[in-house]
Amino acid sequence: MISIREIAWLKGARRDFDDFPAAVRTEAHLAPSAAAVGRKADSAKPMKGMDGGVFEIALRHRGDAFRVVYAVQINAALWVIRAFQKKSKSGIKTPKMEIDLIRERLNRLKETLK
């Protein structure tokens, strides 16, 4: 029997995700859904500079870049932490401001769930 984990969203992440184009939302939802049943989607990569269990999905759509960050090792649920359209002109690297926000949200979530 397959165990399915709940996919939980931080409000800000859900709000930003809902603003993505429909095609991006559909594709981006595949990775957390795979993780919820114990698999890893090809599009999900461990996020550099974060503790284990934090993954980033990078998607391109009509010349724009979109990112979704989720954590699998916080509690029984899989948590979507951040969704954003990447606007950095500095290549593929995730902007420091986004990394700082992701760290802050992870820390707050961990404190809240203690």
C-alpha positions as CSV (number, residue, x, y, z in Angstrom):
1,M,0.0,0.0,0.0
2,I,1.3,3.4,-1.0
3,S,1.5,6.1,1.8
4,I,0.5,9.5,0.5
5,R,1.8,12.6,2.4
6,E,-0.3,15.8,2.5
7,I,1.1,18.7,0.5
8,A,0.8,21.8,2.7
9,W,1.4,25.3,1.5
10,L,2.6,28.4,3.2
11,K,0.1,31.1,2.3
12,G,2.6,33.3,0.5
13,A,3.9,30.4,-1.6
14,R,0.3,29.4,-2.6
15,R,-0.6,33.0,-3.5
16,D,2.5,33.4,-5.7
17,F,2.0,29.9,-7.2
18,D,-1.5,30.8,-8.2
19,D,-0.2,33.7,-10.2
20,F,1.9,31.4,-12.4
21,P,0.7,30.7,-15.9
22,A,-1.5,27.6,-16.0
23,A,1.0,25.5,-17.9
24,V,3.7,26.2,-15.3
25,R,1.4,25.4,-12.4
26,T,0.5,22.1,-13.9
27,E,4.2,21.1,-14.5
28,A,5.4,22.5,-11.2
29,H,2.8,20.5,-9.2
30,L,4.2,17.2,-10.5
31,A,7.4,17.2,-8.4
32,P,5.7,17.8,-5.0
33,S,3.0,15.2,-6.0
34,A,5.8,12.7,-6.7
35,A,7.5,13.4,-3.4
36,A,4.2,13.0,-1.6
37,V,4.2,9.3,-2.7
38,G,7.9,8.8,-2.0
39,R,9.4,9.4,-5.4
40,K,11.6,12.2,-6.7
41,A,10.7,14.0,-10.0
42,D,13.4,14.6,-12.5
43,S,12.7,18.3,-12.3
44,A,13.4,18.4,-8.6
45,K,17.0,19.2,-7.5
46,P,18.3,19.5,-3.9
47,M,18.6,23.2,-3.2
48,K,22.2,24.3,-2.8
49,G,23.0,25.9,0.5
50,M,20.1,24.4,2.4
51,D,19.9,21.5,4.8
52,G,18.9,18.2,3.3
53,G,15.3,17.7,2.3
54,V,14.8,21.0,0.6
55,F,14.2,20.8,-3.2
56,E,13.9,23.3,-5.9
57,I,12.0,23.0,-9.2
58,A,13.2,25.2,-12.0
59,L,10.9,25.7,-15.0
60,R,11.0,27.8,-18.1
61,H,8.0,29.1,-19.9
62,R,8.0,31.5,-22.8
63,G,11.4,32.9,-21.9
64,D,10.6,33.3,-18.2
65,A,12.0,31.3,-15.3
66,F,9.9,30.0,-12.5
67,R,11.0,28.3,-9.2
68,V,9.1,26.3,-6.6
69,V,10.9,25.3,-3.3
70,Y,9.5,22.6,-1.1
71,A,10.7,20.8,2.0
72,V,10.2,17.1,2.7
73,Q,11.7,16.7,6.1
74,I,9.8,19.0,8.4
75,N,6.9,16.9,9.7
76,A,4.4,14.4,8.2
77,A,3.4,16.9,5.5
78,L,5.4,18.0,2.5
79,W,5.7,21.8,2.7
80,V,5.8,24.2,-0.3
81,I,7.9,27.1,1.1
82,R,8.3,29.5,-1.8
83,A,7.1,30.0,-5.4
84,F,8.5,32.8,-7.5
85,Q,9.3,34.1,-11.0
86,K,13.1,34.4,-11.2
87,K,14.1,37.8,-12.6
88,S,17.8,37.7,-11.8
89,K,20.1,38.9,-14.6
90,S,23.0,36.9,-13.0
91,G,22.5,33.6,-14.7
92,I,20.9,30.5,-13.2
93,K,21.9,31.2,-9.6
94,T,19.0,31.8,-7.2
95,P,19.2,35.4,-6.0
96,K,20.4,35.9,-2.4
97,M,17.2,37.7,-1.4
98,E,15.2,34.6,-2.4
99,I,17.5,32.3,-0.5
100,D,17.3,34.5,2.6
101,L,13.5,34.5,2.4
102,I,13.4,30.7,2.0
103,R,15.6,30.3,5.0
104,E,13.4,32.6,7.1
105,R,10.2,30.8,6.1
106,L,11.8,27.4,6.9
107,N,12.9,28.6,10.3
108,R,9.5,30.1,11.1
109,L,7.7,27.0,10.0
110,K,10.0,24.7,12.1
111,E,9.4,26.9,15.1
112,T,5.6,26.9,14.5
113,L,5.4,23.1,14.2
114,K,7.5,22.3,17.3
